[in-house]
Amino acid sequence: MKLYVLSFGAGLLVGVVYSLLNVRSPAPPVVALVGLLGILLGEQLVPVAKRLLAGHTLTVSVLHEDGARHLFGHLPGRDGKDAAG
């Protein structure tokens, strides 16, 4: 999670610098980012539909584990080890 906070902070800092220099950001507009989010979420519909058609139950834990892994990639602290080891 720390990585995401640092990444957000760095982006925020760059945005402030761009604003002070009156430079337009090369980042895509918000509508494009919303479209990318739609693509990521839409990709999750097919595995969910396949699971339901196969007669399996759909639980929040399955959605959380499978969806989070695809949407967020490898998150720190999720390598199967507990915090102590």
Biotite code that builds the C-alpha atoms (Angstrom):
import biotite.structure as struc

atoms = struc.array([
    struc.Atom([0.000, 0.000, 0.000], chain_id="A", res_id=1, res_name="MET", atom_name="CA", element="C"),
    struc.Atom([2.930, 2.309, 0.736], chain_id="A", res_id=2, res_name="LYS", atom_name="CA", element="C"),
    struc.Atom([3.976, 2.052, -2.912], chain_id="A", res_id=3, res_name="LEU", atom_name="CA", element="C"),
    struc.Atom([0.584, 3.297, -4.065], chain_id="A", res_id=4, res_name="TYR", atom_name="CA", element="C"),
    struc.Atom([0.628, 6.210, -1.618], chain_id="A", res_id=5, res_name="VAL", atom_name="CA", element="C"),
    struc.Atom([4.142, 7.186, -2.743], chain_id="A", res_id=6, res_name="LEU", atom_name="CA", element="C"),
    struc.Atom([3.115, 6.930, -6.386], chain_id="A", res_id=7, res_name="SER", atom_name="CA", element="C"),
    struc.Atom([0.074, 9.114, -5.779], chain_id="A", res_id=8, res_name="PHE", atom_name="CA", element="C"),
    struc.Atom([2.174, 11.647, -3.869], chain_id="A", res_id=9, res_name="GLY", atom_name="CA", element="C"),
    struc.Atom([4.761, 11.807, -6.655], chain_id="A", res_id=10, res_name="ALA", atom_name="CA", element="C"),
    struc.Atom([2.024, 12.343, -9.231], chain_id="A", res_id=11, res_name="GLY", atom_name="CA", element="C"),
    struc.Atom([0.473, 15.058, -7.106], chain_id="A", res_id=12, res_name="LEU", atom_name="CA", element="C"),
    struc.Atom([3.829, 16.808, -6.777], chain_id="A", res_id=13, res_name="LEU", atom_name="CA", element="C"),
    struc.Atom([4.425, 16.661, -10.533], chain_id="A", res_id=14, res_name="VAL", atom_name="CA", element="C"),
    struc.Atom([0.945, 18.070, -11.108], chain_id="A", res_id=15, res_name="GLY", atom_name="CA", element="C"),
    struc.Atom([1.701, 21.014, -8.832], chain_id="A", res_id=16, res_name="VAL", atom_name="CA", element="C"),
    struc.Atom([4.995, 21.666, -10.663], chain_id="A", res_id=17, res_name="VAL", atom_name="CA", element="C"),
    struc.Atom([3.206, 21.487, -14.034], chain_id="A", res_id=18, res_name="TYR", atom_name="CA", element="C"),
    struc.Atom([0.642, 23.980, -12.792], chain_id="A", res_id=19, res_name="SER", atom_name="CA", element="C"),
    struc.Atom([3.311, 26.378, -11.514], chain_id="A", res_id=20, res_name="LEU", atom_name="CA", element="C"),
    struc.Atom([5.123, 26.193, -14.857], chain_id="A", res_id=21, res_name="LEU", atom_name="CA", element="C"),
    struc.Atom([1.854, 26.552, -16.811], chain_id="A", res_id=22, res_name="ASN", atom_name="CA", element="C"),
    struc.Atom([2.556, 23.289, -18.632], chain_id="A", res_id=23, res_name="VAL", atom_name="CA", element="C"),
    struc.Atom([-0.254, 21.035, -19.731], chain_id="A", res_id=24, res_name="ARG", atom_name="CA", element="C"),
    struc.Atom([-0.036, 17.468, -18.426], chain_id="A", res_id=25, res_name="SER", atom_name="CA", element="C"),
    struc.Atom([0.609, 14.743, -21.018], chain_id="A", res_id=26, res_name="PRO", atom_name="CA", element="C"),
    struc.Atom([-1.688, 12.430, -19.042], chain_id="A", res_id=27, res_name="ALA", atom_name="CA", element="C"),
    struc.Atom([-4.874, 11.245, -20.744], chain_id="A", res_id=28, res_name="PRO", atom_name="CA", element="C"),
    struc.Atom([-8.105, 13.049, -19.880], chain_id="A", res_id=29, res_name="PRO", atom_name="CA", element="C"),
    struc.Atom([-10.244, 11.690, -17.073], chain_id="A", res_id=30, res_name="VAL", atom_name="CA", element="C"),
    struc.Atom([-12.755, 10.244, -19.547], chain_id="A", res_id=31, res_name="VAL", atom_name="CA", element="C"),
    struc.Atom([-9.991, 8.006, -20.962], chain_id="A", res_id=32, res_name="ALA", atom_name="CA", element="C"),
    struc.Atom([-9.041, 6.825, -17.480], chain_id="A", res_id=33, res_name="LEU", atom_name="CA", element="C"),
    struc.Atom([-12.677, 6.000, -16.738], chain_id="A", res_id=34, res_name="VAL", atom_name="CA", element="C"),
    struc.Atom([-12.750, 4.000, -19.970], chain_id="A", res_id=35, res_name="GLY", atom_name="CA", element="C"),
    struc.Atom([-9.668, 2.052, -18.866], chain_id="A", res_id=36, res_name="LEU", atom_name="CA", element="C"),
    struc.Atom([-11.357, 1.279, -15.558], chain_id="A", res_id=37, res_name="LEU", atom_name="CA", element="C"),
    struc.Atom([-14.359, 0.020, -17.513], chain_id="A", res_id=38, res_name="GLY", atom_name="CA", element="C"),
    struc.Atom([-12.085, -2.275, -19.523], chain_id="A", res_id=39, res_name="ILE", atom_name="CA", element="C"),
    struc.Atom([-10.525, -3.718, -16.361], chain_id="A", res_id=40, res_name="LEU", atom_name="CA", element="C"),
    struc.Atom([-13.911, -4.300, -14.747], chain_id="A", res_id=41, res_name="LEU", atom_name="CA", element="C"),
    struc.Atom([-15.387, -5.682, -17.962], chain_id="A", res_id=42, res_name="GLY", atom_name="CA", element="C"),
    struc.Atom([-12.615, -8.271, -18.139], chain_id="A", res_id=43, res_name="GLU", atom_name="CA", element="C"),
    struc.Atom([-13.862, -9.613, -14.826], chain_id="A", res_id=44, res_name="GLN", atom_name="CA", element="C"),
    struc.Atom([-17.362, -10.295, -16.166], chain_id="A", res_id=45, res_name="LEU", atom_name="CA", element="C"),
    struc.Atom([-16.344, -13.277, -18.314], chain_id="A", res_id=46, res_name="VAL", atom_name="CA", element="C"),
    struc.Atom([-14.667, -15.287, -15.503], chain_id="A", res_id=47, res_name="PRO", atom_name="CA", element="C"),
    struc.Atom([-17.622, -14.550, -13.206], chain_id="A", res_id=48, res_name="VAL", atom_name="CA", element="C"),
    struc.Atom([-20.109, -15.660, -15.872], chain_id="A", res_id=49, res_name="ALA", atom_name="CA", element="C"),
    struc.Atom([-18.096, -18.841, -16.566], chain_id="A", res_id=50, res_name="LYS", atom_name="CA", element="C"),
    struc.Atom([-18.032, -19.633, -12.860], chain_id="A", res_id=51, res_name="ARG", atom_name="CA", element="C"),
    struc.Atom([-21.798, -19.146, -12.544], chain_id="A", res_id=52, res_name="LEU", atom_name="CA", element="C"),
    struc.Atom([-22.543, -21.187, -15.688], chain_id="A", res_id=53, res_name="LEU", atom_name="CA", element="C"),
    struc.Atom([-20.377, -24.013, -14.339], chain_id="A", res_id=54, res_name="ALA", atom_name="CA", element="C"),
    struc.Atom([-22.667, -24.158, -11.317], chain_id="A", res_id=55, res_name="GLY", atom_name="CA", element="C"),
    struc.Atom([-20.184, -22.811, -8.788], chain_id="A", res_id=56, res_name="HIS", atom_name="CA", element="C"),
    struc.Atom([-21.234, -20.387, -6.115], chain_id="A", res_id=57, res_name="THR", atom_name="CA", element="C"),
    struc.Atom([-20.081, -16.824, -6.284], chain_id="A", res_id=58, res_name="LEU", atom_name="CA", element="C"),
    struc.Atom([-18.697, -15.524, -3.018], chain_id="A", res_id=59, res_name="THR", atom_name="CA", element="C"),
    struc.Atom([-17.227, -12.196, -2.082], chain_id="A", res_id=60, res_name="VAL", atom_name="CA", element="C"),
    struc.Atom([-13.927, -13.868, -1.217], chain_id="A", res_id=61, res_name="SER", atom_name="CA", element="C"),
    struc.Atom([-13.635, -15.358, -4.724], chain_id="A", res_id=62, res_name="VAL", atom_name="CA", element="C"),
    struc.Atom([-14.367, -11.973, -6.306], chain_id="A", res_id=63, res_name="LEU", atom_name="CA", element="C"),
    struc.Atom([-11.912, -10.272, -3.979], chain_id="A", res_id=64, res_name="HIS", atom_name="CA", element="C"),
    struc.Atom([-9.049, -12.704, -4.575], chain_id="A", res_id=65, res_name="GLU", atom_name="CA", element="C"),
    struc.Atom([-9.441, -13.166, -8.326], chain_id="A", res_id=66, res_name="ASP", atom_name="CA", element="C"),
    struc.Atom([-10.501, -9.620, -9.177], chain_id="A", res_id=67, res_name="GLY", atom_name="CA", element="C"),
    struc.Atom([-8.045, -7.819, -6.927], chain_id="A", res_id=68, res_name="ALA", atom_name="CA", element="C"),
    struc.Atom([-5.130, -9.837, -8.288], chain_id="A", res_id=69, res_name="ARG", atom_name="CA", element="C"),
    struc.Atom([-6.001, -8.851, -11.860], chain_id="A", res_id=70, res_name="HIS", atom_name="CA", element="C"),
    struc.Atom([-6.958, -5.227, -11.234], chain_id="A", res_id=71, res_name="LEU", atom_name="CA", element="C"),
    struc.Atom([-4.114, -4.298, -8.892], chain_id="A", res_id=72, res_name="PHE", atom_name="CA", element="C"),
    struc.Atom([-1.344, -6.744, -9.769], chain_id="A", res_id=73, res_name="GLY", atom_name="CA", element="C"),
    struc.Atom([0.978, -7.933, -7.029], chain_id="A", res_id=74, res_name="HIS", atom_name="CA", element="C"),
    struc.Atom([0.287, -5.984, -3.875], chain_id="A", res_id=75, res_name="LEU", atom_name="CA", element="C"),
    struc.Atom([2.935, -5.683, -1.169], chain_id="A", res_id=76, res_name="PRO", atom_name="CA", element="C"),
    struc.Atom([2.383, -8.127, 1.654], chain_id="A", res_id=77, res_name="GLY", atom_name="CA", element="C"),
    struc.Atom([0.314, -10.552, -0.435], chain_id="A", res_id=78, res_name="ARG", atom_name="CA", element="C"),
    struc.Atom([2.970, -13.152, -1.134], chain_id="A", res_id=79, res_name="ASP", atom_name="CA", element="C"),
    struc.Atom([1.421, -15.771, 1.145], chain_id="A", res_id=80, res_name="GLY", atom_name="CA", element="C"),
    struc.Atom([3.606, -14.957, 4.115], chain_id="A", res_id=81, res_name="LYS", atom_name="CA", element="C"),
    struc.Atom([2.280, -13.559, 7.328], chain_id="A", res_id=82, res_name="ASP", atom_name="CA", element="C"),
    struc.Atom([3.493, -10.211, 8.674], chain_id="A", res_id=83, res_name="ALA", atom_name="CA", element="C"),
    struc.Atom([5.890, -11.876, 11.143], chain_id="A", res_id=84, res_name="ALA", atom_name="CA", element="C"),
    struc.Atom([7.632, -14.147, 8.675], chain_id="A", res_id=85, res_name="GLY", atom_name="CA", element="C"),
])
